[in-house]
Amino acid sequence: MSIHRFIRNNQKLHHENKAEFMEIFAKNLSKYLDFIYGFDVVMFDKDLRVPDGTSTKDFIKKKYGIKGVELIERLIGGNMVNKEKQVWEMTDADFENSEDYKYSLENGIHSKKTAVAIEIINKLDPIAYIEGRSKGGGLFPFSLRTKSGHIEARPTGVQKYANELRIKSIKQALVEGKLVPPEVLADYPELKV
């Protein structure tokens, strides 16, 4: 998801849920919902003083009821147990089935590899954004602003940066002992342990 769409979605979430949040939790939603980073469940958990060894979901359900759980699930973007796949868990097919991928293709990105690359960058470098200049109906050439600075990029540069981010993500998952799916490792045989 592009950073601009992410911000708009978080603004909409805030607008639609601030009254209910205040009613249920007697707290201002603005403290926890950042328009860029989303809902800060860690800060919320600390402010609720959830006891060690108790899940936030169970604590909210017991103290505030199912409506509290449903509201927090809306704010964090899904079920508190089932979360979306991380980049290190995703195959190219997973990326190609996403809404962000389709959005890129519909908005001037003509290469499937570049659309996947943009999605990876959006997931792993939330500060990054693309400044496009229309040329022949597409976005290229464009600038890519990342955590590390400003990059004048062509499609191959974007793909290279995304591949570096993805490899770093997979390596980190392996170091942490996470189970990286074999179909993901098949694309990166040099990372197999």
Backbone as CSV, one residue per row, in Angstrom:
resi,resn,N_x,N_y,N_z,CA_x,CA_y,CA_z,C_x,C_y,C_z
1,MET,0.856,-1.162,0.000,0.000,0.000,0.000,0.902,1.226,0.000
2,SER,0.617,2.198,-0.838,1.429,3.405,-0.845,1.222,4.153,0.459
3,ILE,2.222,4.931,0.853,2.159,5.654,2.118,0.973,6.618,2.132
4,HIS,0.652,7.190,0.976,-0.467,8.133,0.923,-1.796,7.432,1.181
5,ARG,-1.983,6.246,0.598,-3.214,5.489,0.850,-3.266,5.016,2.297
6,PHE,-2.116,4.641,2.849,-2.039,4.201,4.240,-2.462,5.336,5.165
7,ILE,-1.960,6.548,4.909,-2.324,7.714,5.730,-3.818,7.983,5.628
8,ARG,-4.345,7.974,4.404,-5.787,8.214,4.233,-6.612,7.160,4.962
9,ASN,-6.194,5.897,4.871,-6.921,4.825,5.573,-6.903,5.041,7.081
10,ASN,-5.754,5.455,7.629,-5.667,5.689,9.071,-6.475,6.913,9.491
11,GLN,-6.513,7.933,8.651,-7.354,9.094,8.946,-8.827,8.687,8.978
12,LYS,-9.225,7.866,8.023,-10.603,7.380,7.965,-10.922,6.514,9.190
13,LEU,-9.988,5.619,9.557,-10.171,4.790,10.757,-10.379,5.663,11.987
14,HIS,-9.567,6.707,12.102,-9.681,7.609,13.251,-11.052,8.275,13.281
15,HIS,-11.435,8.829,12.158,-12.713,9.537,12.068,-13.887,8.620,12.406
16,GLU,-13.866,7.407,11.878,-14.988,6.482,12.048,-15.046,5.832,13.432
17,ASN,-13.926,5.818,14.171,-13.890,5.039,15.415,-13.587,5.833,16.673
18,LYS,-13.308,7.136,16.557,-12.886,7.905,17.737,-13.970,7.971,18.814
19,ALA,-15.222,8.147,18.434,-16.299,8.242,19.434,-16.487,6.907,20.155
20,GLU,-16.512,5.818,19.398,-16.683,4.495,20.009,-15.498,4.154,20.908
21,PHE,-14.284,4.516,20.490,-13.086,4.271,21.288,-13.189,4.996,22.630
22,MET,-13.619,6.256,22.586,-13.784,7.045,23.815,-14.870,6.434,24.700
23,GLU,-15.953,5.996,24.073,-17.070,5.407,24.823,-16.653,4.112,25.527
24,ILE,-15.921,3.252,24.827,-15.546,1.952,25.398,-14.369,2.065,26.360
25,PHE,-13.304,2.762,25.929,-12.065,2.759,26.709,-11.830,4.038,27.522
26,ALA,-12.672,5.070,27.310,-12.506,6.369,27.981,-11.107,6.932,27.745
27,LYS,-10.633,6.769,26.517,-9.315,7.261,26.111,-9.436,7.900,24.737
28,ASN,-8.531,8.841,24.460,-8.508,9.510,23.171,-7.768,8.641,22.151
29,LEU,-8.424,8.274,21.080,-7.836,7.436,20.043,-6.592,8.073,19.424
30,SER,-6.523,9.388,19.371,-5.385,10.086,18.767,-4.061,9.725,19.433
31,LYS,-4.106,9.361,20.693,-2.880,8.988,21.410,-2.270,7.711,20.836
32,TYR,-3.094,6.831,20.293,-2.628,5.508,19.873,-2.604,5.304,18.357
33,LEU,-3.359,6.095,17.620,-3.460,5.894,16.178,-2.684,6.987,15.455
34,ASP,-1.495,6.620,15.000,-0.654,7.522,14.215,-1.012,7.334,12.750
35,PHE,-1.191,8.427,12.018,-1.623,8.318,10.632,-0.583,7.653,9.740
36,ILE,0.676,7.684,10.119,1.715,7.033,9.313,1.956,5.606,9.781
37,TYR,2.096,5.407,11.090,2.496,4.097,11.606,1.333,3.200,12.014
38,GLY,0.144,3.732,12.081,-1.006,2.925,12.448,-1.230,2.879,13.949
39,PHE,-1.985,1.886,14.399,-2.366,1.763,15.801,-1.213,1.184,16.607
40,ASP,-0.834,1.852,17.696,0.265,1.419,18.552,-0.289,0.522,19.652
41,VAL,-0.377,-0.752,19.343,-0.969,-1.714,20.278,-0.076,-1.900,21.500
42,VAL,1.229,-1.698,21.365,2.138,-1.850,22.501,1.877,-0.753,23.536
43,MET,1.776,0.496,23.080,1.478,1.597,24.001,0.100,1.400,24.642
44,PHE,-0.860,0.981,23.827,-2.213,0.755,24.338,-2.198,-0.342,25.409
45,ASP,-1.466,-1.423,25.150,-1.325,-2.530,26.087,-0.742,-2.032,27.418
46,LYS,0.298,-1.199,27.332,0.922,-0.657,28.555,-0.048,0.237,29.317
47,ASP,-0.771,1.104,28.590,-1.723,1.997,29.254,-2.880,1.242,29.906
48,LEU,-3.260,0.124,29.316,-4.322,-0.698,29.912,-3.821,-1.473,31.128
49,ARG,-2.505,-1.589,31.237,-1.865,-2.355,32.319,-2.295,-3.825,32.282
50,VAL,-2.132,-4.398,31.088,-2.451,-5.810,30.912,-1.439,-6.621,31.723
51,PRO,-1.909,-7.495,32.615,-0.983,-8.286,33.451,-0.110,-9.210,32.596
52,ASP,1.128,-9.414,33.052,2.014,-10.358,32.382,1.345,-11.724,32.333
53,GLY,1.527,-12.413,31.220,0.945,-13.734,31.060,-0.498,-13.730,30.581
54,THR,-1.058,-12.550,30.368,-2.430,-12.422,29.865,-2.385,-11.791,28.490
55,SER,-3.097,-12.351,27.545,-3.126,-11.750,26.220,-3.955,-10.474,26.253
56,THR,-3.556,-9.526,25.414,-4.304,-8.269,25.334,-5.749,-8.544,24.952
57,LYS,-5.948,-9.468,24.015,-7.300,-9.789,23.568,-8.158,-10.305,24.729
58,ASP,-7.610,-11.234,25.510,-8.369,-11.783,26.633,-8.676,-10.715,27.677
59,PHE,-7.689,-9.852,27.946,-7.883,-8.787,28.924,-8.981,-7.826,28.482
60,ILE,-8.925,-7.418,27.205,-9.935,-6.489,26.684,-11.321,-7.137,26.728
61,LYS,-11.396,-8.402,26.322,-12.690,-9.098,26.304,-13.290,-9.162,27.707
62,LYS,-12.455,-9.461,28.695,-12.955,-9.580,30.065,-13.367,-8.227,30.649
63,LYS,-12.550,-7.187,30.397,-12.802,-5.888,31.027,-13.761,-5.000,30.229
64,TYR,-13.687,-5.079,28.870,-14.461,-4.157,28.039,-15.492,-4.848,27.146
65,GLY,-15.429,-6.169,27.083,-16.402,-6.914,26.289,-15.968,-7.118,24.844
66,ILE,-16.794,-7.865,24.135,-16.487,-8.235,22.750,-16.430,-7.011,21.834
67,LYS,-17.203,-5.977,22.139,-17.166,-4.755,21.322,-15.789,-4.099,21.383
68,GLY,-15.133,-4.170,22.542,-13.777,-3.645,22.674,-12.789,-4.418,21.816
69,VAL,-12.923,-5.752,21.833,-12.050,-6.603,21.011,-12.267,-6.297,19.534
70,GLU,-13.519,-6.233,19.105,-13.825,-5.963,17.691,-13.285,-4.604,17.257
71,LEU,-13.380,-3.610,18.121,-12.875,-2.284,17.782,-11.354,-2.312,17.608
72,ILE,-10.646,-2.935,18.520,-9.190,-2.997,18.412,-8.780,-3.796,17.172
73,GLU,-9.499,-4.872,16.868,-9.205,-5.633,15.653,-9.367,-4.763,14.407
74,ARG,-10.386,-3.921,14.384,-10.557,-2.995,13.246,-9.376,-2.040,13.161
75,LEU,-8.939,-1.550,14.295,-7.865,-0.553,14.322,-6.508,-1.138,13.945
76,ILE,-6.273,-2.407,14.276,-4.990,-3.005,13.905,-5.055,-3.712,12.561
77,GLY,-6.218,-3.693,11.950,-6.329,-4.216,10.589,-6.555,-5.694,10.489
78,GLY,-7.281,-6.272,11.404,-7.594,-7.684,11.248,-7.791,-8.377,12.570
79,ASN,-7.790,-9.674,12.501,-7.985,-10.508,13.663,-6.742,-10.438,14.544
80,MET,-6.930,-10.359,15.852,-5.794,-10.236,16.763,-4.978,-11.521,16.831
81,VAL,-5.456,-12.596,16.284,-4.698,-13.837,16.250,-4.086,-14.034,14.872
82,ASN,-4.885,-13.870,13.824,-4.402,-14.082,12.461,-3.958,-12.756,11.854
83,LYS,-2.667,-12.653,11.570,-2.167,-11.428,10.973,-1.721,-11.717,9.545
84,GLU,-1.507,-10.662,8.790,-1.093,-10.863,7.406,0.326,-11.401,7.362
85,LYS,0.635,-12.079,6.277,1.965,-12.654,6.113,3.027,-11.563,6.089
86,GLN,4.165,-11.901,6.644,5.328,-11.027,6.582,6.032,-11.260,5.247
87,VAL,6.875,-10.314,4.847,7.567,-10.419,3.555,8.367,-11.714,3.466
88,TRP,9.003,-12.115,4.544,9.821,-13.339,4.522,8.978,-14.608,4.369
89,GLU,7.657,-14.498,4.520,6.756,-15.638,4.356,6.109,-15.677,2.968
90,MET,6.319,-14.617,2.180,5.561,-14.441,0.939,6.339,-14.870,-0.302
91,THR,5.632,-15.572,-1.178,6.168,-15.898,-2.498,5.770,-14.782,-3.466
92,ASP,6.339,-14.822,-4.666,5.935,-13.843,-5.678,4.436,-13.935,-5.949
93,ALA,3.894,-15.144,-5.927,2.454,-15.321,-6.167,1.626,-14.615,-5.083
94,ASP,2.102,-14.665,-3.830,1.409,-13.946,-2.753,1.377,-12.451,-3.036
95,PHE,2.514,-11.914,-3.484,2.571,-10.492,-3.803,1.620,-10.162,-4.955
96,GLU,1.600,-11.028,-5.968,0.791,-10.769,-7.155,-0.705,-10.875,-6.887
97,ASN,-1.105,-11.479,-5.786,-2.524,-11.573,-5.428,-2.986,-10.442,-4.522
98,SER,-2.104,-9.510,-4.202,-2.455,-8.448,-3.266,-3.096,-7.257,-3.964
99,GLU,-3.813,-6.478,-3.184,-4.444,-5.265,-3.701,-3.405,-4.228,-4.111
100,ASP,-2.299,-4.131,-3.346,-1.260,-3.149,-3.668,-0.638,-3.431,-5.036
101,TYR,-0.429,-4.699,-5.328,0.139,-5.095,-6.609,-0.793,-4.671,-7.745
102,LYS,-2.072,-4.980,-7.576,-3.055,-4.609,-8.602,-3.129,-3.097,-8.762
103,TYR,-3.055,-2.372,-7.635,-3.089,-0.908,-7.673,-1.907,-0.360,-8.481
104,SER,-0.710,-0.912,-8.260,0.469,-0.464,-9.006,0.289,-0.680,-10.498
105,LEU,-0.200,-1.852,-10.875,-0.391,-2.151,-12.299,-1.443,-1.243,-12.929
106,GLU,-2.464,-0.899,-12.155,-3.529,-0.032,-12.674,-3.108,1.438,-12.749
107,ASN,-2.017,1.787,-12.073,-1.610,3.190,-11.989,-0.243,3.458,-12.596
108,GLY,0.017,2.843,-13.729,1.175,3.224,-14.520,2.398,2.352,-14.415
109,ILE,2.406,1.340,-13.541,3.549,0.436,-13.471,3.262,-0.693,-14.459
110,HIS,4.102,-0.803,-15.475,3.824,-1.753,-16.556,4.549,-3.087,-16.387
111,SER,5.476,-3.156,-15.450,6.248,-4.376,-15.238,5.777,-5.086,-13.986
112,LYS,5.500,-6.383,-14.090,5.081,-7.161,-12.921,6.190,-7.192,-11.872
113,LYS,7.456,-7.325,-12.316,8.581,-7.354,-11.377,8.677,-6.040,-10.598
114,THR,8.447,-4.940,-11.284,8.521,-3.643,-10.613,7.344,-3.463,-9.655
115,ALA,6.169,-3.941,-10.024,5.010,-3.845,-9.135,5.248,-4.645,-7.853
116,VAL,5.832,-5.847,-7.980,6.181,-6.647,-6.804,7.238,-5.906,-5.984
117,ALA,8.231,-5.328,-6.661,9.295,-4.599,-5.965,8.724,-3.435,-5.161
118,ILE,7.807,-2.701,-5.753,7.200,-1.563,-5.052,6.433,-2.046,-3.827
119,GLU,5.749,-3.169,-3.939,5.014,-3.699,-2.785,5.980,-4.099,-1.667
120,ILE,7.090,-4.736,-2.015,8.088,-5.124,-1.008,8.629,-3.879,-0.311
121,ILE,8.951,-2.860,-1.089,9.472,-1.614,-0.514,8.431,-0.991,0.413
122,ASN,7.170,-0.973,-0.009,6.110,-0.407,0.836,5.982,-1.142,2.163
123,LYS,6.214,-2.462,2.151,6.082,-3.249,3.377,7.307,-3.128,4.286
124,LEU,8.502,-3.061,3.694,9.722,-3.110,4.496,10.354,-1.748,4.758
125,ASP,9.992,-0.754,3.999,10.546,0.585,4.181,9.385,1.567,4.176
126,PRO,8.652,1.659,5.308,7.428,2.460,5.334,7.651,3.945,5.088
127,ILE,8.888,4.396,5.172,9.204,5.794,4.920,9.315,6.051,3.417
128,ALA,9.583,5.000,2.659,9.810,5.154,1.217,8.543,5.580,0.493
129,TYR,8.725,6.388,-0.491,7.629,6.710,-1.388,8.186,7.093,-2.745
130,ILE,7.335,6.978,-3.736,7.745,7.214,-5.115,7.179,8.533,-5.585
131,GLU,8.034,9.319,-6.195,7.601,10.555,-6.828,7.660,10.301,-8.326
132,GLY,6.522,10.118,-8.931,6.493,9.787,-10.346,6.381,11.011,-11.233
133,ARG,6.910,10.863,-12.420,6.742,11.871,-13.456,6.251,11.121,-14.681
134,SER,5.069,11.441,-15.104,4.465,10.698,-16.201,5.275,10.856,-17.481
135,LYS,5.509,9.736,-18.120,6.214,9.742,-19.401,5.627,8.606,-20.221
136,GLY,4.904,8.941,-21.231,4.303,7.907,-22.072,3.245,7.106,-21.344
137,GLY,2.549,7.726,-20.398,1.467,7.039,-19.698,1.902,6.287,-18.458
138,GLY,3.209,6.173,-18.215,3.676,5.446,-17.039,4.306,6.378,-16.022
139,LEU,4.842,5.802,-14.960,5.439,6.605,-13.900,6.928,6.875,-14.106
140,PHE,7.550,6.236,-15.087,8.996,6.347,-15.195,9.400,7.482,-16.101
141,PRO,10.503,8.176,-15.830,11.396,7.942,-14.705,10.794,8.496,-13.423
142,PHE,11.276,8.019,-12.269,10.765,8.515,-11.005,11.880,8.533,-9.978
143,SER,11.591,9.165,-8.863,12.521,9.189,-7.738,11.948,8.308,-6.647
144,LEU,12.818,7.623,-5.953,12.428,6.784,-4.830,13.111,7.346,-3.600
145,ARG,12.310,7.778,-2.637,12.883,8.254,-1.370,12.783,7.103,-0.369
146,THR,13.910,6.789,0.247,13.967,5.670,1.182,14.468,6.159,2.530
147,LYS,14.535,5.242,3.511,15.075,5.578,4.828,16.477,6.164,4.702
148,SER,17.244,5.612,3.766,18.636,6.031,3.641,18.828,7.234,2.723
149,GLY,17.770,7.762,2.164,17.918,8.957,1.341,17.160,8.893,0.037
150,HIS,17.602,9.702,-0.890,16.933,9.906,-2.177,17.670,9.120,-3.261
151,ILE,16.933,8.323,-4.017,17.525,7.528,-5.090,16.813,7.879,-6.392
152,GLU,17.565,8.299,-7.396,16.982,8.413,-8.728,16.925,6.989,-9.249
153,ALA,15.771,6.552,-9.647,15.633,5.131,-9.943,14.996,4.865,-11.293
154,ARG,15.410,3.791,-11.863,14.782,3.160,-13.011,14.200,1.843,-12.483
155,PRO,13.389,1.167,-13.268,12.798,-0.086,-12.775,13.827,-1.068,-12.217
156,THR,14.987,-1.198,-12.859,15.980,-2.155,-12.357,16.525,-1.737,-10.995
157,GLY,16.666,-0.437,-10.754,17.127,0.041,-9.463,16.115,-0.243,-8.367
158,VAL,14.843,-0.069,-8.666,13.776,-0.348,-7.707,13.758,-1.833,-7.389
159,GLN,13.879,-2.667,-8.409,13.876,-4.112,-8.211,15.076,-4.549,-7.374
160,LYS,16.243,-3.955,-7.628,17.450,-4.303,-6.876,17.288,-3.923,-5.400
161,TYR,16.792,-2.721,-5.137,16.587,-2.271,-3.752,15.587,-3.185,-3.037
162,ALA,14.494,-3.536,-3.699,13.482,-4.410,-3.104,14.064,-5.793,-2.816
163,ASN,14.869,-6.317,-3.735,15.477,-7.630,-3.535,16.416,-7.609,-2.328
164,GLU,17.173,-6.527,-2.168,18.061,-6.397,-1.004,17.249,-6.394,0.291
165,LEU,16.133,-5.649,0.300,15.267,-5.615,1.483,14.678,-6.990,1.784
166,ARG,14.249,-7.672,0.735,13.609,-8.982,0.910,14.613,-10.004,1.448
167,ILE,15.828,-10.023,0.892,16.866,-10.949,1.364,17.194,-10.655,2.827
168,LYS,17.314,-9.386,3.168,17.594,-9.004,4.558,16.480,-9.498,5.487
169,SER,15.235,-9.376,5.047,14.088,-9.829,5.828,14.121,-11.347,6.031
170,ILE,14.430,-12.087,4.974,14.495,-13.559,5.059,15.648,-13.985,5.970
171,LYS,16.813,-13.345,5.805,17.963,-13.666,6.664,17.624,-13.421,8.131
172,GLN,16.975,-12.299,8.417,16.616,-11.975,9.794,15.652,-13.012,10.365
173,ALA,14.695,-13.443,9.559,13.748,-14.468,10.003,14.476,-15.773,10.321
174,LEU,15.427,-16.146,9.478,16.198,-17.371,9.711,17.028,-17.266,10.991
175,VAL,17.671,-16.115,11.197,18.471,-15.892,12.409,17.592,-16.006,13.655
176,GLU,16.361,-15.503,13.561,15.433,-15.542,14.698,14.772,-16.911,14.868
177,GLY,15.121,-17.863,13.998,14.583,-19.208,14.111,13.167,-19.372,13.593
178,LYS,12.718,-18.427,12.789,11.368,-18.515,12.226,11.376,-19.497,11.060
179,LEU,10.236,-20.116,10.833,10.120,-21.103,9.771,9.790,-20.407,8.446
180,VAL,10.824,-20.208,7.645,10.633,-19.589,6.334,10.122,-20.677,5.396
181,PRO,8.998,-20.448,4.719,8.436,-21.480,3.841,9.437,-21.930,2.774
182,PRO,9.463,-23.240,2.477,10.406,-23.763,1.485,10.231,-23.130,0.104
183,GLU,8.989,-22.772,-0.249,8.764,-22.159,-1.557,9.388,-20.759,-1.646
184,VAL,9.567,-20.094,-0.503,10.263,-18.798,-0.487,11.758,-19.039,-0.602
185,LEU,12.271,-20.007,0.169,13.700,-20.320,0.110,14.123,-20.852,-1.257
186,ALA,13.189,-21.445,-1.988,13.515,-21.955,-3.329,13.984,-20.827,-4.250
187,ASP,13.481,-19.606,-4.032,13.909,-18.464,-4.834,15.269,-17.928,-4.402
188,TYR,15.716,-18.328,-3.202,16.985,-17.839,-2.645,17.801,-19.011,-2.118
189,PRO,18.299,-19.907,-2.990,19.000,-21.106,-2.538,20.246,-20.793,-1.714
190,GLU,20.845,-19.625,-1.915,22.049,-19.255,-1.165,21.759,-19.006,0.319
191,LEU,20.463,-18.865,0.673,20.084,-18.593,2.064,19.737,-19.844,2.845
192,LYS,19.648,-20.981,2.180,19.270,-22.219,2.868,20.344,-22.570,3.888
193,VAL,19.856,-23.044,5.063,20.781,-23.391,6.147,20.993,-24.882,6.224
